[in-house]
């Protein structure tokens, strides 16, 4: 019974993710501003708006990383989306048993430090993270944590605004046809 409940929750989460119409689409410039601000705030070379889809992480916006997606197996973001009331901070992923064998830690980009603030939407579904990554072990300061959580909330507001705009545009198209 627990597995069915978990499967139902995952289906609901994926439905919510798809409702934003952002997978494999070019991100509006505001999202690039968010990741640049997160990278600068936290002093990390990499910052991402990472959406957790079935079997992959899709990087909707990114600073310091060229790839647009990676397999989600054993990813740090998968763990972060399970913490909707907080943030996952991993000072040294190579020393953390959950992640030490991850290809993202053992190979490129060589993740050592990770902090991910979950993107919890108004329907309480967590669709991804705003995360910062470094190739050296470290920790965030309290003000950096507060700032990263605030930027994650801004990201949520941007996503929900985008969904409202697209829903309205679709409704107007239907109205024009009828």
C-alpha positions in Angstrom: 0.0 0.0 0.0 2.8 2.4 0.7 4.3 1.9 -2.7 1.0 2.6 -4.4 0.7 5.9 -2.4 4.3 6.8 -3.4 3.5 6.0 -7.0 0.3 8.1 -6.9 2.3 11.0 -5.3 4.9 10.7 -8.1 2.2 10.7 -10.8 0.7 13.8 -9.2 4.1 15.5 -9.0 4.8 14.7 -12.7 1.4 16.0 -13.7 2.1 19.2 -11.9 5.5 19.5 -13.5 4.0 19.1 -17.0 1.3 21.7 -16.3 4.0 24.4 -16.5 4.9 23.6 -20.1 8.6 24.2 -19.5 10.2 20.8 -20.3 12.5 21.1 -23.3 11.5 24.7 -23.9 13.8 27.8 -23.9 13.5 29.5 -20.5 12.4 33.1 -20.4 15.3 35.4 -19.5 14.1 36.0 -15.9 15.1 32.4 -15.1 18.6 33.1 -16.3 18.7 36.1 -14.0 17.7 33.9 -11.1 20.5 31.4 -11.6 23.1 34.1 -12.1 21.9 35.8 -8.9 22.1 32.4 -7.1 25.6 31.8 -8.3 26.8 35.2 -7.3 25.0 35.1 -3.9 26.5 31.7 -3.0 29.9 32.2 -4.7 29.5 29.0 -6.7 30.5 28.4 -10.3 27.3 26.5 -11.1 23.6 27.3 -10.4 20.6 25.6 -12.0 16.9 25.5 -12.1 16.6 21.8 -12.2 13.3 20.1 -13.0 13.0 16.4 -11.9 11.2 14.5 -14.7 10.9 10.8 -15.2 14.4 9.5 -15.4 16.2 12.8 -15.9 17.0 16.2 -14.5 16.2 18.9 -17.0 18.1 22.2 -16.5 15.6 24.8 -17.4 18.1 27.6 -16.6 21.7 27.2 -15.9 24.9 29.2 -15.1 28.3 27.6 -15.4 27.2 24.3 -17.0 26.6 23.6 -20.7 24.5 20.4 -20.5 20.7 20.7 -20.5 19.9 17.4 -18.9 21.4 14.4 -17.1 20.0 11.1 -15.9 18.3 11.5 -12.5 19.4 8.2 -11.0 21.4 8.8 -7.8 21.1 12.6 -8.2 21.3 15.1 -5.5 18.2 16.9 -6.8 16.1 13.8 -6.3 16.9 13.9 -2.6 16.2 17.7 -2.4 12.7 17.4 -3.8 11.9 15.1 -0.9 12.5 18.0 1.5 9.8 20.5 0.6 10.1 22.3 3.9 13.8 22.9 3.8 16.9 22.7 1.7 19.4 19.9 1.0 23.0 21.0 1.7 25.8 18.5 1.0 29.2 20.0 2.0 31.2 17.2 0.3 29.3 14.8 -2.0 32.4 12.6 -2.4 32.3 11.9 1.3 28.5 11.3 1.5 27.5 7.7 1.1 24.3 8.7 -0.8 26.2 10.4 -3.6 29.9 9.2 -3.5 29.3 6.8 -6.4 27.2 9.2 -8.5 28.6 9.8 -12.0 28.0 13.6 -11.4 30.4 13.3 -8.4 33.0 10.8 -9.9 32.9 12.4 -13.4 32.1 15.7 -14.9 31.1 18.2 -13.5 32.9 16.8 -10.4 30.3 17.9 -7.8 31.6 18.3 -4.3 29.4 20.9 -2.8 25.6 21.0 -3.4 22.8 23.1 -2.0 19.3 22.7 -3.4 16.2 24.6 -2.4 13.0 22.7 -3.5 10.6 24.4 -5.9 7.3 23.9 -4.0 4.4 25.0 -6.0 1.1 26.5 -4.7 -0.5 23.0 -4.9 2.3 21.7 -2.7 3.9 19.6 -5.4 7.7 19.9 -5.6 8.8 19.9 -9.2 12.5 20.5 -8.9 15.1 22.7 -7.3 17.1 25.9 -7.5 20.5 24.6 -6.7 24.1 25.8 -6.5 27.1 23.6 -7.1 30.8 23.8 -6.5 33.7 21.6 -7.4 35.2 22.1 -3.9 33.8 21.2 -0.5 32.2 24.1 1.4 29.1 25.3 3.3 26.8 28.2 2.8 26.5 31.0 5.3 23.1 31.5 7.0 22.5 34.6 4.8 23.3 32.6 1.7 20.8 29.9 2.7 18.1 32.6 3.3 18.9 34.2 0.0 18.8 30.9 -1.9 15.4 30.0 -0.4 14.1 33.5 -1.4 15.4 33.0 -5.0 13.7 29.6 -5.1 10.4 31.3 -4.0 10.9 33.9 -6.8 11.4 30.9 -9.2 8.1 29.4 -8.1 6.3 32.7 -8.6 7.9 33.0 -12.1 6.8 29.5 -13.0 3.3 30.0 -11.7 2.9 33.3 -13.5 4.1 31.6 -16.7 1.5 28.8 -16.3 -1.3 31.4 -15.7 -0.2 33.3 -18.9 -0.2 30.1 -21.0 -3.5 28.9 -19.6 -5.1 32.3 -20.4 -3.6 32.3 -23.9 -5.0 28.8 -24.5 -8.4 29.9 -23.2 -8.4 32.9 -25.5 -7.5 30.7 -28.5 -10.4 28.4 -27.7 -12.7 31.4 -27.3 -11.6 32.8 -30.7 -12.3 29.5 -32.4 -15.8 29.2 -30.8 
